[in-house]
Amino acid sequence: MSPRPRSDNSKRNQYRLRMSDEELKKLEFCCEKLLLTKSEVIRSGLDAMYQKALKK
């Protein structure tokens, strides 16, 4: 079996975070309703905050 090819946008960096039970419930709710992974929801939120910061 050959190794999986790397994409041009590989995600090599990891970051751990702590969240409350309420925040975890919100994350899981978003995942369920939007049919996204936790990582996708978090990246989407990061993108939204980045765009907001660019406007300041």
Secondary structure, DSSP 8 states (H G I E B T S, - for coil): -------TT-----------HHHHHHHHHHHHHHT--HHHHHHHHHHHHHHHHHT-
